[in-house]
């Protein structure tokens, strides 16, 4: 069976992802795919 992250590790990953928001890395890839929008919120 696959490995599962502990709650503490999930929090660390989430914090890292949030820290990337608003940054402009060098050599960034252009967006791919379609942006998902939750239609139940409309």
Backbone torsions as a table, in degrees:
resi	resn	phi	psi	omega
1	UNK	NA	154.0	-178.4
2	UNK	-70.1	162.9	179.3
3	UNK	-78.6	149.6	179.4
4	UNK	-119.3	136.3	177.4
5	UNK	-78.7	142.9	174.5
6	UNK	-77.3	160.5	-178.7
7	UNK	-55.7	-39.8	-179.9
8	UNK	-63.9	-40.6	179.3
9	UNK	-68.8	-37.0	176.6
10	UNK	-62.2	-41.9	178.9
11	UNK	-63.3	-38.9	179.0
12	UNK	-65.7	-43.5	179.0
13	UNK	-63.8	-44.7	179.8
14	UNK	-61.4	-41.7	178.6
15	UNK	-62.7	-40.1	178.5
16	UNK	-63.4	-45.9	-179.5
17	UNK	-61.7	-44.0	179.3
18	UNK	-63.1	-35.7	-179.3
19	UNK	-66.1	-22.0	-180.0
20	UNK	-80.8	-18.7	-176.8
21	UNK	-62.7	130.4	178.3
22	UNK	87.8	-1.2	178.7
23	UNK	-86.7	159.8	176.8
24	UNK	-128.0	87.2	-178.1
25	UNK	-69.6	151.4	174.7
26	UNK	-68.4	145.8	178.4
27	UNK	56.0	40.1	-179.7
28	UNK	-71.2	145.5	176.3
29	UNK	-75.8	151.1	173.5
30	UNK	-76.3	152.0	180.0
31	UNK	-59.3	145.0	177.6
32	UNK	-123.5	153.7	175.2
33	UNK	79.7	-168.6	-178.2
34	UNK	-110.2	140.0	178.1
35	UNK	-71.7	131.2	-179.7
36	UNK	-87.6	132.8	177.7
37	UNK	-125.6	129.2	179.6
38	UNK	-76.4	105.8	-176.0
39	UNK	-68.7	-17.0	179.5
40	UNK	-73.1	-14.5	179.8
41	UNK	-88.0	-8.2	-177.7
42	UNK	-86.1	NA	NA
